Amino acid sequence: MEVGYTHFDTAEYYAAGHSEELVGRAVRETKTKREDVFITTKVSPEHLNYNDVLNSCENSLRRLKMDYIDLYLIHWPSIGMKLEDAFRGLNKLVRDGKVKHLGVSNFKLKLVKQSQELSETPIITNQIPYSLPNRTYVENGVLEYCQQNDILITAYTPVKFRSVRVNKTLGEIAKAHAATPFQIALAWLVMQPRVITIPMSFNPQHIKENFDAAEIQLSAKEMTQLNNAWDKNDD
């Protein structure tokens, strides 16, 4: 928050709810106005039925010590889940003002379309793993569909490859911008239409670098080079 982040992503699953408690505590202790932050949290797959969705949201609000959640996501789909029953609960939460917006996470194309049909309000995001080396949701058609249907892609684990050897192309572009390779990887994501990202780090320097990556402007040539770099296994 000191760096300037205003969007915080958490879930009832993270640290058994303690992550939500810490987010709420940080907002209160910094005396930040509730309307100045955007809070995303998620309902776990084992709670995807009407009553459990309502209870999960109440528990998240209690841990956050907040009156509403800006964005409430289904964290993961589950085998045999009753999506219609879950959305009955989610729609009620929106109608009751406890949730402002609905979204999904880790949903493939068929489930995204089903969610759109079941939701009384727009599905505003699908949170998926997406990074330079990981194009799974490009290949399965989810990215293109979401871009064409005004659904944000929220890319998580955008620099999970931080621990592996940096691709040669990525390294060269980073050098040209006097940036780290991981800043370039983040810039590549957010320069794409309808794509945002939620990098996570415990390192204060990385937290600041991740934030500053939003200011990097890549050329069309650099975007193309990065698009192709991992396809060619360029190392």
Buried (B, 14 or more C-beta within 10 A) or exposed (E): BEEEEEEBBBBBBBEEBEBBBBBBEBBEEEEEEBEEBBBBBBBBBEBBBBEBBBBBBEBBBEBBEBEBBBBBBBBBBBEEBEBEBBBBBBBBBBEEEBBBBBBBBBBBBEBBBBBEEBBEEEBBBBBBBBBBEBBEBBEEEBBEBBBEEEBBBBBBBBBBBBEEEBBEBBBBBBEEBEBBBBBBBBBBBBBBEBBBBBBEBEEEEBBBBBBBBBEBEBEEEBBEBBBEBBEEEEE
